[in-house]
Amino acid sequence: MEIKSWYKSKTIWVNVLAFLLATITYLEGADILPDHVLKALLSVVFPVVNIALRFLTNKPILKQQEELAQSLGGGHQDPVDKD
């Protein structure tokens, strides 16, 4: 099974986007998006996208320590999380 780096994970990037959207909106006083749109995105859209991505997942990701070990010639370690 092919293993990919964490930064190639769609699930991680969707969650980063949700985090940034929520944080920026909070810091800006909800001026970026109307409150009802933000609530819909964070409470419905992002969870549904996360669930869909989990079903589409077919490659595990490596943690940073495992990537370093492999780049230094270490053997394959079992991945801890998938995406």
Secondary structure, DSSP 4 states (H G I P E B T S, - for coil): ---EEGGG-HHHHHHHHHHHHHHHHHHHTS-SS-HHHHHHIIIIIHHHHHHHHHHH--SEEE-HHHHHHHHTTPPP---SEE-
